Amino acid sequence: MDGIFEKPGRPAEAQLTTARMLLAQFITQIEEFDGMNREQRRTPRGRDLSSRIVGLREGREKWQARVDELEPQAEAEREEHAALAREALSFLSQAMDEEGES
């Protein structure tokens, strides 16, 4: 996926947060449109949503796919960071034990 929301080196968790926010915005507008009756769809807001509903649904699909793609990547990053933190703590603990023995 290209665009401003995917930058090299940007953590998957940050990308996931952005993707979820955008997905929520699409879902909210679609739900607003779907909840409108015929009279409400004739209001300025209803006409605006009507003119964009196809794009809103496409956007929801796009960002849902991106969320689905990023969730496992973000989880893998979290696991990697946790493993690195455990390793660092182990190293520090070992160093402190060695210092205490001398």
Contacts in CASP RR format, 6 or more apart in sequence:
PFRMAT RR
TARGET T0000
AUTHOR 0000-0000-0000
METHOD contacts of the structure
MODEL  1
MDGIFEKPGRPAEAQLTTARMLLAQFITQIEEFDGMNREQRRTPRGRDLS
SRIVGLREGREKWQARVDELEPQAEAEREEHAALAREALSFLSQAMDEEG
ES
1 66 0 8 1.000
5 15 0 8 1.000
5 18 0 8 1.000
5 19 0 8 1.000
5 22 0 8 1.000
6 15 0 8 1.000
11 74 0 8 1.000
11 77 0 8 1.000
12 70 0 8 1.000
12 73 0 8 1.000
12 74 0 8 1.000
12 76 0 8 1.000
12 77 0 8 1.000
13 74 0 8 1.000
13 77 0 8 1.000
13 78 0 8 1.000
15 66 0 8 1.000
15 70 0 8 1.000
15 74 0 8 1.000
16 67 0 8 1.000
16 70 0 8 1.000
16 71 0 8 1.000
16 73 0 8 1.000
16 74 0 8 1.000
19 63 0 8 1.000
19 66 0 8 1.000
19 67 0 8 1.000
19 70 0 8 1.000
20 67 0 8 1.000
22 63 0 8 1.000
23 60 0 8 1.000
23 63 0 8 1.000
23 64 0 8 1.000
23 66 0 8 1.000
23 67 0 8 1.000
26 56 0 8 1.000
26 57 0 8 1.000
26 59 0 8 1.000
26 60 0 8 1.000
26 63 0 8 1.000
27 60 0 8 1.000
29 49 0 8 1.000
29 52 0 8 1.000
29 56 0 8 1.000
30 53 0 8 1.000
30 56 0 8 1.000
30 57 0 8 1.000
30 60 0 8 1.000
32 49 0 8 1.000
33 41 0 8 1.000
33 46 0 8 1.000
33 49 0 8 1.000
33 50 0 8 1.000
33 53 0 8 1.000
33 56 0 8 1.000
36 46 0 8 1.000
36 49 0 8 1.000
40 46 0 8 1.000
41 47 0 8 1.000
41 49 0 8 1.000
41 50 0 8 1.000
49 56 0 8 1.000
END
